[in-house]
Amino acid sequence: MTPQKAASTAATPATGRRAWVKKTPVEVVLEQIDKQEQKVAEMREELAHEERELAKLQGARKLLEAQ
């Protein structure tokens, strides 16, 4: 390790960073489940938005085909 890296590593606690806490396998899996649930919720919101856009375009198609 270079003296600069050693000095910066030693100064890390002074910067206000939290200490690393080892997680149990159960905590890791639960965290992954939470992340996946959030991802699915975001995708559902995006899907709902896209479905609304599709409905608008289909309504416009009906108007154009009626003419």
C-alpha positions in Angstrom: 0.0 0.0 0.0 1.3 3.5 -0.8 1.6 6.0 2.0 -1.3 8.0 0.5 -3.6 5.1 0.4 -2.7 4.1 4.0 -3.3 7.7 5.1 -6.7 7.9 3.3 -7.7 4.5 4.7 -6.8 5.6 8.2 -8.8 8.9 7.7 -12.0 7.1 6.6 -13.6 7.1 10.0 -13.0 10.8 10.3 -15.1 11.5 7.2 -18.3 10.3 8.9 -18.7 7.0 7.0 -20.4 4.2 8.9 -18.4 1.2 9.9 -18.9 -1.9 7.9 -21.3 -4.3 9.6 -21.2 -8.0 8.5 -24.7 -9.2 7.5 -26.0 -12.7 8.1 -27.2 -14.7 5.1 -30.8 -14.2 6.3 -30.3 -10.4 6.3 -28.8 -10.6 2.8 -31.7 -12.6 1.4 -34.3 -10.3 3.1 -32.5 -7.3 1.6 -32.6 -8.9 -1.9 -36.3 -9.6 -1.4 -37.0 -6.0 -0.5 -35.0 -4.7 -3.5 -36.9 -7.1 -5.8 -40.3 -6.0 -4.4 -39.3 -2.4 -5.0 -38.2 -3.2 -8.6 -41.5 -5.0 -9.3 -43.5 -2.1 -7.9 -41.7 0.4 -10.1 -42.2 -1.9 -13.1 -45.9 -2.1 -12.4 -46.2 1.7 -12.2 -44.3 1.9 -15.5 -46.6 -0.7 -17.1 -49.7 1.1 -15.9 -48.4 4.3 -17.5 -47.7 2.5 -20.7 -51.1 1.0 -20.7 -52.7 4.4 -20.3 -50.6 5.7 -23.2 -51.7 2.7 -25.3 -55.4 3.3 -24.5 -55.0 6.9 -25.7 -53.4 5.9 -28.9 -56.1 3.2 -29.5 -58.7 5.9 -29.0 -57.0 8.1 -31.5 -56.9 5.1 -34.0 -60.7 4.6 -33.6 -61.3 8.3 -34.4 -59.0 8.2 -37.4 -60.6 4.9 -38.7 -64.1 6.3 -38.2 -63.4 9.2 -40.6 
